[in-house]
Every structure is written in structure tokens, then in C-alpha cells.
């Protein structure tokens, strides 16, 4: 399974551009799914982030409560749902990716996705490996919509005058079900995937736990 790297960033944070560049590099790497989440709590600094949503901020808060002692900051990268590091600290991020990838070999699952003639997408979830659903709680199945590339000219705030390119910008993240660990298939119609250029499925242990499975969804109908 790929290793998921989630960057929590803000267009109004002058410490974030180096992490935004690094995220773009990680997104090109085989075996990594890199996502950008814009948070809204820096909007008071003079620039309202054009991609920020309450849902992305809530996701970072959930991680903070579990693995960051409640601290919210940008840029922050969360790797595999289990390790949080400063997003511009390349060495720390690289070490975390290696460590998480090793743990996924024991507990991660491989998801399969295919689009049928009607345009619906079917996602096959295999039986869980050991510890894929810790504590006996059902994992959460997330649908994440994202745009692969967005360029923003920032007119006010700490990054005033800068034009910044953002990669894999999350436009929505929605829970679409629970997975207790048995093999099953989830079907999504084309309407469920609207609102972003691309989409993926993440299976994550309850209470903002480890991401145990992830797959990008096909974007075109079969011929």
C-alpha cells in the first residue's frame, strides 16, 4: 500500500512555502500519496485562504489531540496517520516515511478500485491483517477529493505578492462508511465524486488512527 503524507498548510503562513514545495516533490514519488490540507485558523492574519475548510482544520485537530499534545501549527506533515513532524523538516519527514512504510508492511491492506460501464466506481477491501483495526473498533472509510495543481496569487497577509503552486489540494473529505475488517465492496456513483478533479479512498483506524489502506480512484469511464 502507498504511504499517505498529509500536509497541513495555509496561504497566509510565511513558514509554509518550503513545505508546499517539498509536498510537490513527494507527490511525484512512487509509493507515496501526498495531500495538501489548507487550514482556516490563520485567516485573521490578513489573507483568507482560498482552499481552507472547517473539515481540514478539524482533521488536523483530531491528529493534534492524539499525537501532537493538542498543538496546532503550520506547516505540519502527518505520515500514515501516526507520525507528525514539521513539514519543512525534510530529514524528519524522510525518516518518518521509512518508519511508517515498514509498519504498513505488517498491518496495511491493498485496496482495488475499478470503474464500470455506468461510471460507478467499485472499491474492493480485503480482510484485515493483524492490528488493522486496533481495539476492535471499525475503521473509517474516507472519500477524499483533490485538485492536482492549483496556482494562487496571494494579495495580502504574510505572503503578500507571492504566487504559490499547490499540489493535490484537498477540496473535500467525507466519511462514507465503516469497515470492521471483513472483505467487502463499496460502490460509489459518479455524482459522489463531483467537486474535485480527482478522488481517493482512505481506510483509517478509528479516532484519527493509522491509515491502513489507500487507493486513487479511476477518473474516466472504460471504453
Secondary structure, 3 states (H helix, E strand, C coil): CCEEEEEEECCCCCCCHHHHHHHHHHHCCCCEEEEEEECCCCHHHCCCCCCCCHHHHHHHHHHHHHHCCCCCCCCEEEECCCEEEECCCHHHHHHHHHHHHHHHHHHCCCCEEEECCCCCEEEEECCCCCCCCHHHCCEEEEEEEEEEEEEEECCCCCCCCCEEEEEEEEEEEEEEEEECCCCEEEEECHHHHCCCCEEEEEEECCCCCCEEEEEECCCCCCC
